[in-house]
Amino acid sequence: MHPTHRRVLIAVDGSVQSINAAYYIGRLLIPEKTTLTLFLVENLVPEVLWDTPAEDREGAAPVHLDGWWESIHIKHNRNIVGKIRDTLIREGFPEASVEIKIRPRNRGIARDIIEESQKGYDLVVAGRIGHNIHTGAMLGNCARKLITAITHTSLAIVGGLPDTKGVLIGFDGSDGSRKCLKNMAEMMSRKIETISMCYVSRPLSPRNDSLDPLNITLSAYHQAEQTHQKNHQLRMRPRLQKAEAELTAHGFSPESIHSIILRSYPSRSEGLIEEAKKHGCTTLMVGRRGHSCVEAFFLGRVGDKLIQLAQDRAIWLVS
């Protein structure tokens, strides 16, 4: 493998969402610089039987003894993984760059994916929800576990069938947002039509009960808020311009790149979602941790809220 290649682990479970996630990442990344691993963790017995002690599964599951489970479920999933590989190769990935790994379930599907992810991958990709879409859950249990545990590398959680025309980067000048630029420069196609870099400047947000009836305090707050927002603009505008120049230097079209500062927006995550909708960006990238030390616990507040809000988009949590 060429040293500049980026290794990407794609978790596939045979569900429609995992198939969509694989095709999405195949269209977005640079085939000549990417090695893809399609990773399937096989349930050798029906899921429900994992609630049964191992010594009792044979007697409790006569259905798998006559080949029913193997022919209906296992072979089906293996065929799907093979078809995904064939499609990715037709899309331009060299045969040697698309690997299939199939492992029997050991510690649990999510845990087995997490264990594999620790083997030097630059990005892990998973669907937002798997086979249990009928439950109505907005985020599957496996995806939730991956979000919690995979902090050692970048993670993309894919919902719906996002296109690859537009990418929005939540940029605040932190190390996390700069890693977003690095990931984009090293991995993503130069055919992206829209690259939006967005900084959301929140208001000072005083407590309502701190404003006196005569609006004297309110007037002082407005003045402080204007100064606060002006200082943010003066500080962030040069950094955004520098980020634009970096992407242009890496071969992205300058006409496709723009940046914006949303002023006095109460929710950074909602601001990023609104900006993504405005510009047709179905991929959102944020650093897993921002400037706040509070955000160093598990997942930044912005990323956590984005996962909740962006059900039909791909969210990259960049580490």
Residue pairs with C-beta under 8 A, 6 or more apart in sequence:
1 7
1 35
2 33
4 33
4 186
5 33
5 34
5 35
5 97
6 29
6 33
6 34
6 35
6 122
6 123
6 186
6 187
7 35
7 37
7 120
7 121
7 122
7 123
8 25
8 29
8 34
8 35
8 36
8 37
8 121
8 122
8 123
8 124
8 125
9 37
9 39
9 113
9 116
9 117
9 121
9 123
9 124
9 125
10 18
10 21
10 22
10 25
10 36
10 37
10 38
10 39
10 125
10 126
11 18
11 21
11 39
11 41
11 113
11 124
11 125
11 126
11 127
11 142
11 146
12 18
12 19
12 22
12 38
12 39
12 40
12 77
12 80
12 81
12 84
13 40
13 41
13 77
13 109
13 127
13 130
13 131
13 142
14 40
14 73
14 76
14 77
14 80
14 81
14 131
15 127
15 129
15 130
15 131
15 133
16 133
17 127
17 128
17 129
17 130
17 133
17 158
17 159
18 126
18 127
18 130
19 80
19 84
20 127
20 158
20 160
20 161
21 125
21 126
21 127
21 156
21 158
21 314
22 38
22 84
22 88
22 125
23 84
23 87
23 88
23 161
24 158
24 161
24 162
24 164
24 314
25 36
25 125
25 156
25 158
26 36
26 87
26 88
26 91
26 93
27 91
27 163
27 164
27 189
28 164
28 188
28 189
28 192
28 283
29 187
29 188
29 189
30 187
30 188
30 189
30 190
31 91
31 92
31 93
31 94
31 97
32 94
33 186
33 187
34 93
34 97
34 187
35 97
35 98
35 99
36 88
36 93
36 97
36 98
36 99
37 99
37 100
37 101
37 121
38 81
38 84
38 85
38 98
38 99
38 100
38 101
39 101
39 103
39 113
39 116
40 77
40 78
40 81
40 100
40 101
40 102
40 103
41 103
41 104
41 105
41 109
41 112
41 113
42 74
42 77
42 102
42 103
42 104
42 105
43 50
43 73
43 105
43 109
44 64
44 69
44 74
44 104
44 105
45 57
45 61
45 64
45 69
46 61
46 63
46 64
46 69
46 73
49 57
49 60
49 61
50 105
52 60
52 61
58 65
61 69
63 69
64 70
78 102
81 100
81 102
82 100
85 98
85 100
88 98
89 95
89 98
101 116
103 112
103 116
105 112
106 112
107 115
109 142
110 141
110 142
110 145
110 146
110 149
111 145
113 124
113 126
113 142
113 146
114 145
114 146
114 149
114 150
117 124
117 150
117 152
117 153
118 152
121 153
122 153
122 154
122 183
122 186
122 187
123 153
123 154
123 155
123 156
123 183
123 187
124 146
124 150
124 153
124 154
124 155
124 156
125 155
125 156
125 158
126 142
126 143
126 146
126 155
126 156
126 157
126 158
127 140
127 143
127 157
127 158
127 159
128 138
128 139
128 140
128 143
128 157
128 158
128 159
128 160
128 311
129 137
129 138
129 139
129 140
129 143
129 159
130 140
130 142
130 143
132 140
132 141
138 308
138 311
139 157
139 307
139 308
143 157
146 155
146 157
147 155
147 157
147 299
147 307
147 317
148 298
148 299
150 319
151 288
151 319
152 319
153 319
154 179
154 183
154 316
154 317
154 318
154 319
155 316
155 317
155 319
156 314
156 315
156 316
156 317
157 307
157 314
157 315
157 317
158 314
159 310
159 311
159 312
159 313
159 314
159 315
160 282
160 311
160 312
160 313
162 282
162 283
162 312
162 313
162 314
163 282
164 189
164 191
164 192
164 282
164 283
165 192
165 193
165 194
165 280
165 281
165 282
166 192
166 193
166 194
166 195
166 196
166 276
166 279
166 280
166 281
166 282
166 283
167 184
167 188
167 192
167 194
167 195
167 196
167 281
167 283
167 284
167 285
168 195
168 196
168 197
168 198
168 272
168 275
168 276
168 279
168 281
168 283
168 284
168 285
169 177
169 180
169 181
169 184
169 195
169 196
169 197
169 198
169 243
169 284
169 285
169 286
170 177
170 180
170 198
170 199
170 200
170 268
170 272
170 284
170 285
170 286
170 287
170 302
171 177
171 180
171 181
171 197
171 198
171 199
171 239
171 240
171 243
171 259
172 199
172 236
172 287
172 290
172 291
173 199
173 235
173 236
173 239
173 291
174 287
174 289
174 290
174 291
175 287
175 289
176 286
176 287
176 288
176 289
176 290
176 300
176 318
176 319
177 286
177 287
177 290
178 287
179 287
179 318
179 319
180 285
180 286
180 287
180 316
180 318
181 243
181 246
181 247
183 285
183 316
183 318
184 195
184 247
184 285
185 246
185 247
185 250
190 251
190 252
190 253
192 252
192 256
193 256
194 256
194 258
194 279
194 280
194 281
195 247
195 252
195 256
195 257
195 258
196 258
196 259
196 260
196 275
196 276
196 279
196 281
197 240
197 243
197 244
197 257
197 258
197 259
197 260
198 259
198 260
198 261
198 262
198 271
198 272
198 275
199 232
199 236
199 240
199 259
199 260
199 261
199 262
200 261
200 262
200 265
200 267
200 268
200 271
200 272
201 229
201 232
201 233
201 236
201 261
201 262
201 263
201 264
201 265
202 264
202 265
202 266
202 267
202 268
203 225
203 228
203 229
203 264
203 265
203 266
204 221
204 224
204 225
204 228
205 266
206 217
206 221
210 217
211 217
211 218
211 221
212 218
225 264
229 263
229 264
232 261
232 263
233 261
233 263
236 261
237 261
240 259
240 261
241 259
243 259
244 254
244 257
244 258
244 259
247 257
248 254
248 257
260 275
262 271
262 275
265 271
267 305
268 301
268 302
268 305
269 301
269 302
269 304
269 305
269 306
269 309
270 305
270 309
272 284
272 286
272 302
272 306
273 284
273 306
273 309
273 310
275 281
276 282
276 284
276 310
276 313
282 312
282 313
282 314
283 313
283 314
283 316
284 306
284 310
284 313
284 314
284 315
284 316
285 316
285 318
286 300
286 302
286 303
286 306
286 315
286 316
286 317
286 318
287 300
287 303
287 318
287 319
288 299
288 300
288 303
288 317
288 318
288 319
289 295
289 296
289 300
290 300
290 301
290 302
292 300
292 301
294 301
295 301
295 302
299 317
303 315
303 317
306 315
307 315
